[in-house]
């Protein structure tokens, strides 16, 4: 079971480590320290804003992946698919996630202008009846069924955003200030949660029972996305469920699985309106059975040749060339084969060749602060950020110097296009992520990709009413 407290009585670290951070006041001194009981989630029903048309074809055309997964080309394709595609609201400036402005989705320095454009567009769609407001509050059951494997099921609700230091919702990743500001400007201008964050909560038997019962009837919305994932949503307004589900979720705590920047933006907005009831739209999924899977997010360093990268890496790792075919599919197959064997700590590629890094030196390992929580120290992404990117390559971990890619083909292609190298990482486990959050620590930015992802645009949450 995922337990989300933090142990008191530990000493503060000397300095926050590069490439990730941990709480400077309290953090777990031992991975075996028993956690405290979670404070409890505060979840309420809400009056949703949805597209007036619910037929699957229309929903497929107007919805989108999460803003930070949309490439520049992808943004244009989505905008061209329908004049009312949600990408015109979540990426109003035409910028997108990977490698741009820290995945802010808004150009740095122009957030207010593009946010105002999104707000005008949103009001126009509401006035024209493209988007319609629910007459009464409800919760939404959300099922994501991939083409293969088990479904992920959760609940969409309005979750209270506690002040910094609250333990009901724990982050596990660092954020980038420009990205937070871009999302905050959009949130303030539109006064609407345009897409949900995703929370992984403690297992709770009553939540599971209510989930099974609520999905028995016909779905309110249904569509299949381009990855073959079937999305089904049920609007639940039954008074018994609206009473029992929040009470059951109040017995749990949660880790942020997706949406750290949006959560931080909501918190920042709350600081400007401290007397309001600050909430954020969230998809609440259970940790464990019926919940999310974790995949790696890879790094791409532009304008760094494989020869230069491996020469520097050889000062702290054993470097071995990996035989691989020259075409991208063969290279991706070689990556999967090596990572399945777990014999490589990291893999490097320029999109044409593949190199394995193993056996990090004592000097490289010493870049990870010894006083940090053990759960944090053991992460591959921490050693990659502190020991390889920061120490050996002398690159800052910021969105201009280090890009991110959400799968191996994307990483290989981006490395080739940017005359750089990709650092291919292994995924942490959900247990790793929970342990880091419980210890009050933070992974480096963009460390985890929880899948499957909810579709953006199906359910929005206006702040008023």
C-alpha positions as CSV (number, residue, x, y, z in Angstrom):
1,X,0.0,0.0,0.0
2,X,1.2,3.5,-0.8
3,X,1.5,5.5,2.4
4,X,2.3,9.1,2.1
5,X,3.6,10.6,5.3
6,X,7.1,11.9,6.1
7,X,9.1,11.0,9.2
8,X,10.1,13.9,11.5
9,X,13.2,14.4,13.5
10,X,15.8,14.4,10.7
11,X,18.6,16.9,10.1
12,X,18.5,19.3,7.1
13,X,20.8,18.8,4.2
14,X,23.7,21.2,3.4
15,X,22.4,22.3,0.0
16,X,19.6,21.2,-2.4
17,X,21.3,18.9,-4.9
18,X,21.6,19.8,-8.6
19,X,19.1,18.1,-10.9
20,X,16.5,17.4,-8.2
21,X,15.8,18.5,-4.6
22,X,14.5,17.4,-1.3
23,X,12.7,19.1,1.5
24,X,15.2,21.3,3.4
25,X,13.3,20.9,6.7
26,X,12.1,17.3,7.0
27,X,13.0,14.3,5.0
28,X,13.2,10.6,5.7
29,X,16.6,9.6,7.3
30,X,16.0,6.0,6.3
31,X,14.1,4.1,3.6
32,X,12.7,1.9,6.3
33,X,11.3,4.7,8.4
34,X,7.6,4.0,8.9
35,X,5.5,6.7,7.2
36,X,2.8,8.7,8.9
37,X,-0.8,8.4,8.1
38,X,-1.9,10.5,5.0
39,X,-3.7,13.7,5.8
40,X,-6.5,12.9,3.3
41,X,-7.7,14.1,0.0
42,X,-10.4,16.7,-0.2
43,X,-12.5,15.9,-3.3
44,X,-15.7,17.5,-4.5
45,X,-18.1,17.2,-7.4
46,X,-18.1,20.1,-9.9
47,X,-20.2,21.5,-12.7
48,X,-18.3,20.4,-15.8
49,X,-17.8,22.3,-19.1
50,X,-18.0,19.8,-22.0
51,X,-18.4,19.8,-25.8
52,X,-22.0,20.0,-26.7
53,X,-21.6,17.1,-29.2
54,X,-20.6,13.8,-27.6
55,X,-20.4,11.5,-30.6
56,X,-17.0,9.6,-30.7
57,X,-15.9,11.0,-34.1
58,X,-16.4,14.6,-32.9
59,X,-14.7,14.0,-29.6
60,X,-11.7,12.4,-31.3
61,X,-11.3,15.5,-33.5
62,X,-11.6,18.1,-30.8
63,X,-9.6,16.4,-28.1
64,X,-5.8,16.3,-27.7
65,X,-3.0,14.7,-25.7
66,X,-1.8,16.6,-22.7
67,X,-0.2,19.9,-23.7
68,X,3.4,18.8,-22.8
69,X,3.2,15.8,-25.1
70,X,2.2,17.9,-28.2
71,X,5.0,18.6,-30.7
72,X,5.0,21.7,-32.9
73,X,3.9,19.6,-35.9
74,X,1.4,17.8,-33.8
75,X,-0.1,21.1,-32.6
76,X,-0.7,22.2,-36.2
77,X,-2.3,18.8,-37.1
78,X,-4.6,19.0,-34.2
79,X,-5.6,22.6,-34.9
80,X,-6.3,21.7,-38.5
81,X,-8.4,18.6,-37.5
82,X,-11.2,20.9,-36.2
83,X,-11.7,24.6,-35.6
84,X,-12.7,23.9,-32.1
85,X,-9.9,21.5,-31.1
86,X,-8.9,22.0,-27.5
87,X,-5.2,22.6,-28.5
88,X,-6.2,26.2,-29.4
89,X,-6.9,26.7,-25.7
90,X,-4.1,24.7,-24.0
91,X,-1.4,25.9,-26.5
92,X,-2.8,29.2,-27.7
93,X,0.6,30.6,-28.8
94,X,1.4,27.7,-31.1
95,X,4.3,26.5,-28.9
96,X,4.4,23.1,-27.4
97,X,6.0,20.9,-24.8
98,X,9.2,19.0,-25.6
99,X,12.2,21.2,-25.8
100,X,10.3,24.5,-25.7
101,X,10.2,27.0,-22.9
102,X,10.4,24.3,-20.3
103,X,7.2,22.7,-21.6
104,X,5.4,25.8,-20.6
105,X,3.2,25.7,-23.6
106,X,3.3,29.5,-23.6
107,X,6.2,31.6,-24.9
108,X,8.4,33.0,-22.1
109,X,7.7,36.7,-21.7
110,X,4.4,36.5,-23.7
111,X,2.3,34.5,-21.4
112,X,-0.3,37.1,-20.6
113,X,-0.9,37.9,-24.3
114,X,-1.4,34.2,-25.4
115,X,-3.4,33.5,-22.2
116,X,-5.7,36.3,-23.0
117,X,-6.2,34.9,-26.5
118,X,-7.1,31.5,-25.0
119,X,-9.6,33.2,-22.7
120,X,-11.3,35.1,-25.6
121,X,-11.5,31.8,-27.6
122,X,-13.0,30.0,-24.7
123,X,-15.7,32.6,-24.1
124,X,-16.5,32.6,-27.8
125,X,-17.0,28.8,-27.8
126,X,-19.2,29.0,-24.8
127,X,-21.3,31.9,-26.3
128,X,-21.7,29.8,-29.6
129,X,-22.8,26.7,-27.7
130,X,-19.8,24.7,-28.7
131,X,-19.1,24.1,-25.0
132,X,-21.9,23.7,-22.5
133,X,-22.0,23.9,-18.8
134,X,-23.6,21.1,-16.6
135,X,-26.6,22.2,-14.6
136,X,-25.5,20.4,-11.4
137,X,-22.3,19.2,-9.8
138,X,-21.1,15.6,-10.6
139,X,-18.1,13.4,-10.5
140,X,-16.9,11.6,-13.6
141,X,-15.7,8.0,-13.8
142,X,-12.9,7.7,-16.4
143,X,-11.7,4.4,-17.9
144,X,-8.7,4.1,-20.3
145,X,-8.5,0.7,-22.0
146,X,-5.4,0.1,-24.1
147,X,-5.4,-2.2,-27.1
148,X,-3.6,-4.8,-25.0
149,X,-3.5,-5.1,-21.2
150,X,-5.6,-4.1,-18.3
151,X,-7.7,-0.9,-18.1
152,X,-6.8,2.1,-15.9
153,X,-9.8,3.5,-14.1
154,X,-10.1,6.7,-12.0
155,X,-12.4,9.6,-11.0
156,X,-12.4,13.2,-12.1
157,X,-13.0,15.6,-9.2
158,X,-12.2,19.0,-7.9
159,X,-9.3,18.4,-5.4
160,X,-8.3,21.0,-2.8
161,X,-4.8,22.5,-3.4
162,X,-3.3,22.7,0.1
163,X,-0.6,25.2,1.0
164,X,3.0,24.3,0.6
165,X,3.9,21.7,3.2
166,X,0.5,19.9,3.1
167,X,0.7,16.2,2.8
168,X,-2.5,15.1,1.1
169,X,-1.0,15.6,-2.3
170,X,2.7,15.1,-2.6
171,X,4.8,16.0,-5.7
172,X,7.8,13.9,-6.7
173,X,9.4,16.0,-9.5
174,X,11.0,19.4,-9.7
175,X,9.3,22.1,-11.8
176,X,10.7,24.8,-14.1
177,X,9.6,28.4,-13.1
178,X,8.8,29.5,-16.7
179,X,6.6,26.5,-17.2
180,X,4.7,27.2,-14.0
181,X,4.3,30.8,-14.9
182,X,2.9,30.0,-18.3
183,X,0.3,27.6,-16.9
184,X,-0.5,30.1,-14.1
185,X,-1.2,32.9,-16.7
186,X,-3.4,30.6,-18.7
187,X,-5.3,29.4,-15.5
188,X,-5.9,33.0,-14.4
189,X,-7.0,34.3,-17.8
190,X,-9.4,31.5,-18.5
191,X,-10.6,30.8,-14.9
192,X,-10.9,27.2,-16.1
193,X,-9.0,24.0,-15.5
194,X,-8.5,23.0,-19.2
195,X,-7.1,19.6,-18.5
196,X,-6.7,17.4,-15.4
197,X,-3.6,16.6,-13.4
198,X,-3.3,12.9,-12.5
199,X,-3.0,11.7,-8.9
200,X,-2.1,8.1,-7.8
201,X,-3.9,7.6,-4.5
202,X,-3.6,4.9,-1.7
203,X,-5.7,1.9,-2.4
204,X,-9.1,2.1,-0.7
205,X,-11.7,-0.8,-0.8
206,X,-14.7,1.4,-0.9
207,X,-13.4,3.5,-3.8
208,X,-12.8,0.2,-5.7
209,X,-16.3,-1.0,-5.0
210,X,-17.9,2.3,-6.0
211,X,-15.8,2.3,-9.2
212,X,-17.0,-1.2,-10.2
213,X,-20.7,-0.3,-9.6
214,X,-20.5,3.1,-11.4
215,X,-19.3,1.6,-14.7
216,X,-22.2,-0.8,-15.1
217,X,-24.3,1.5,-17.3
218,X,-23.7,3.1,-20.7
219,X,-20.9,5.6,-20.9
220,X,-21.6,9.3,-21.3
221,X,-18.7,9.8,-23.6
222,X,-16.5,7.3,-25.6
223,X,-13.7,7.6,-28.1
224,X,-10.6,5.8,-29.2
225,X,-7.4,7.8,-29.6
226,X,-4.6,7.4,-32.2
227,X,-2.6,5.1,-29.9
228,X,-5.6,2.7,-29.8
229,X,-6.6,3.6,-26.2
230,X,-10.4,3.6,-25.7
231,X,-11.5,6.4,-23.4
232,X,-14.9,6.0,-21.7
233,X,-16.4,8.4,-19.2
234,X,-19.5,8.2,-17.0
235,X,-21.1,11.3,-15.5
236,X,-22.1,10.3,-11.9
237,X,-24.6,12.5,-10.1
238,X,-26.1,9.9,-7.8
239,X,-26.3,11.5,-4.3
240,X,-25.2,8.3,-2.6
241,X,-22.0,8.1,-4.7
242,X,-21.4,11.9,-4.3
243,X,-21.4,11.4,-0.6
244,X,-19.6,8.1,-0.2
245,X,-16.8,8.6,-2.7
246,X,-15.3,11.8,-1.2
247,X,-15.5,10.2,2.3
248,X,-13.6,7.2,1.0
249,X,-11.0,9.3,-0.8
250,X,-10.5,11.4,2.4
251,X,-9.0,8.3,3.9
252,X,-6.2,8.3,1.3
253,X,-3.3,10.5,0.2
254,X,-1.9,10.8,-3.3
255,X,1.3,11.3,-5.3
256,X,1.2,13.6,-8.4
257,X,1.6,11.3,-11.3
258,X,1.2,13.9,-14.0
259,X,0.8,17.7,-13.9
260,X,3.4,19.0,-11.5
261,X,3.5,22.4,-13.4
262,X,-0.3,22.7,-13.4
263,X,-0.5,21.8,-9.7
264,X,2.2,24.4,-8.9
265,X,0.3,26.9,-11.1
266,X,-2.9,26.3,-9.2
267,X,-1.0,26.8,-5.9
268,X,0.6,30.0,-7.2
269,X,-2.8,31.3,-8.2
270,X,-4.1,30.4,-4.8
271,X,-1.4,32.7,-3.2
272,X,-3.0,35.6,-5.0
273,X,-6.5,34.6,-3.8
274,X,-5.8,33.2,-0.3
275,X,-9.4,33.5,0.9
276,X,-10.8,31.4,-2.0
277,X,-11.5,27.6,-2.1
278,X,-8.6,26.7,-4.3
279,X,-9.1,23.5,-6.2
280,X,-7.7,21.8,-9.3
281,X,-9.3,19.3,-11.7
282,X,-7.7,15.9,-11.1
283,X,-8.0,12.3,-12.3
284,X,-7.7,10.2,-9.2
285,X,-6.4,6.7,-9.9
286,X,-5.4,3.9,-7.5
287,X,-1.8,3.0,-6.9
288,X,-1.4,-0.6,-7.9
289,X,-4.1,-2.7,-9.6
290,X,-6.2,-0.6,-11.9
291,X,-3.8,2.2,-11.8
292,X,-1.1,3.7,-14.0
293,X,2.2,2.3,-15.3
294,X,5.5,4.3,-15.3
295,X,7.7,4.7,-18.3
296,X,11.0,6.6,-18.7
297,X,11.4,10.1,-20.1
298,X,14.7,10.3,-22.0
299,X,17.2,13.2,-22.4
300,X,18.5,14.8,-25.6
301,X,21.5,17.1,-25.5
302,X,21.8,19.1,-28.7
303,X,25.0,19.9,-30.5
304,X,27.0,17.3,-28.7
305,X,28.6,14.6,-30.9
306,X,28.6,11.0,-29.8
307,X,32.4,11.0,-29.9
308,X,32.7,14.0,-27.6
309,X,29.9,12.6,-25.3
310,X,31.5,9.2,-24.9
311,X,35.0,10.7,-24.4
312,X,33.7,12.7,-21.5
313,X,31.6,9.8,-20.2
314,X,34.7,7.5,-20.2
315,X,36.2,9.6,-17.4
316,X,33.5,8.2,-15.1
317,X,31.9,5.1,-16.8
318,X,32.9,2.0,-18.6
319,X,32.0,2.7,-22.3
320,X,31.0,-0.2,-24.6
321,X,29.8,0.0,-28.3
322,X,26.6,-1.9,-28.8
323,X,26.1,-3.6,-32.2
324,X,23.0,-2.3,-33.9
325,X,21.6,-1.9,-37.4
326,X,21.8,1.5,-39.0
327,X,18.1,2.1,-39.5
328,X,15.9,3.6,-36.7
329,X,13.8,0.5,-36.2
330,X,16.9,-1.8,-35.7
331,X,18.4,0.8,-33.3
332,X,15.2,0.9,-31.3
333,X,15.1,-2.9,-31.2
334,X,18.7,-2.9,-29.9
335,X,17.8,-0.4,-27.1
336,X,14.9,-2.6,-26.0
337,X,17.0,-5.7,-26.0
338,X,19.8,-4.2,-23.9
339,X,17.4,-2.5,-21.4
340,X,15.5,-5.8,-21.0
341,X,18.7,-7.4,-19.8
342,X,19.3,-4.6,-17.3
343,X,23.1,-4.9,-17.9
344,X,23.5,-1.2,-18.9
345,X,23.1,1.7,-16.6
346,X,22.6,4.2,-19.4
347,X,22.5,4.0,-23.2
348,X,23.8,6.8,-25.5
349,X,23.0,7.3,-29.2
350,X,23.2,9.9,-31.8
351,X,20.4,8.3,-33.8
352,X,22.8,6.1,-35.7
353,X,25.1,4.3,-33.2
354,X,24.5,2.9,-29.7
355,X,26.9,3.0,-26.7
356,X,26.4,1.4,-23.3
357,X,27.6,3.1,-20.1
358,X,28.1,1.0,-17.0
359,X,30.2,0.8,-13.7
360,X,30.1,4.4,-12.6
361,X,33.2,5.5,-10.8
362,X,33.4,6.6,-7.2
363,X,33.9,10.2,-8.4
364,X,30.6,10.1,-10.4
365,X,28.7,8.5,-7.5
366,X,30.0,11.2,-5.2
367,X,28.0,13.8,-7.2
368,X,24.9,12.4,-5.5
369,X,24.7,14.1,-2.1
370,X,25.1,11.5,0.6
371,X,22.7,13.3,3.0
372,X,19.8,12.9,0.5
373,X,17.1,10.3,1.2
374,X,18.1,6.8,0.1
375,X,15.0,6.6,-2.2
376,X,16.3,9.6,-4.1
377,X,19.9,8.6,-4.2
378,X,19.1,5.3,-5.9
379,X,17.4,6.7,-8.9
380,X,19.0,6.3,-12.3
381,X,17.8,9.8,-13.4
382,X,19.5,11.4,-10.4
383,X,22.9,9.9,-11.3
384,X,22.3,10.8,-14.9
385,X,21.6,14.4,-14.1
386,X,24.2,15.0,-11.4
387,X,27.0,12.6,-12.6
388,X,26.8,12.6,-16.3
389,X,25.0,15.6,-17.6
390,X,26.2,18.0,-14.9
391,X,29.6,16.7,-13.8
392,X,31.1,15.1,-16.9
393,X,29.3,16.9,-19.7
394,X,29.1,20.3,-17.8
395,X,25.6,21.0,-19.1
396,X,22.9,22.7,-16.9
397,X,19.7,20.8,-16.5
398,X,17.4,23.4,-18.1
399,X,15.0,23.1,-21.1
400,X,17.3,25.0,-23.4
401,X,20.3,22.7,-22.8
402,X,18.6,19.4,-22.2
403,X,15.5,18.4,-24.1
404,X,13.2,15.6,-23.2
405,X,11.6,12.8,-25.3
406,X,8.8,10.5,-24.2
407,X,9.8,7.3,-26.1
408,X,12.8,5.8,-27.7
409,X,12.0,6.5,-31.4
410,X,11.3,10.2,-30.5
411,X,14.6,10.4,-28.6
412,X,16.6,8.9,-31.4
413,X,15.0,11.1,-34.0
414,X,15.4,14.2,-32.0
415,X,19.1,13.5,-31.3
416,X,19.8,13.0,-35.1
417,X,17.9,16.2,-36.0
418,X,19.7,18.3,-33.3
419,X,23.2,17.0,-34.0
420,X,23.3,15.7,-30.5
421,X,23.0,12.6,-28.3
422,X,20.2,11.0,-26.4
423,X,20.6,9.6,-23.0
424,X,18.2,6.7,-22.8
425,X,17.0,5.9,-19.2
426,X,15.3,3.1,-17.5
427,X,11.9,3.7,-15.9
428,X,11.6,3.9,-12.1
429,X,8.9,1.8,-10.5
430,X,5.7,3.2,-9.0
431,X,7.2,2.1,-5.6
432,X,10.3,4.2,-6.3
433,X,8.2,7.2,-7.1
434,X,6.1,6.8,-4.0
435,X,9.2,6.4,-1.8
436,X,10.7,9.6,-3.2
437,X,7.5,11.6,-2.5
438,X,7.1,10.1,0.9
439,X,10.7,11.1,1.8
440,X,9.9,14.7,0.9
441,X,12.3,14.6,-2.1
442,X,12.0,15.7,-5.7
443,X,13.1,13.9,-8.8
444,X,14.7,16.0,-11.6
445,X,12.2,17.6,-13.9
446,X,10.5,15.3,-16.4
447,X,11.6,12.1,-14.8
448,X,8.5,9.9,-15.1
449,X,5.9,9.2,-17.7
450,X,2.8,7.7,-16.2
451,X,0.6,6.0,-18.8
452,X,-2.0,5.8,-20.1
453,X,-2.8,9.5,-20.3
454,X,-6.3,11.0,-20.0
455,X,-7.5,12.8,-23.1
456,X,-7.5,16.6,-22.9
457,X,-10.7,18.4,-23.8
458,X,-13.3,15.9,-22.7
459,X,-14.1,17.5,-19.3
460,X,-13.1,21.0,-18.2
461,X,-13.7,22.7,-14.9
462,X,-14.7,26.3,-14.7
463,X,-13.7,27.9,-11.4
464,X,-16.9,29.9,-10.8
465,X,-20.1,28.2,-9.8
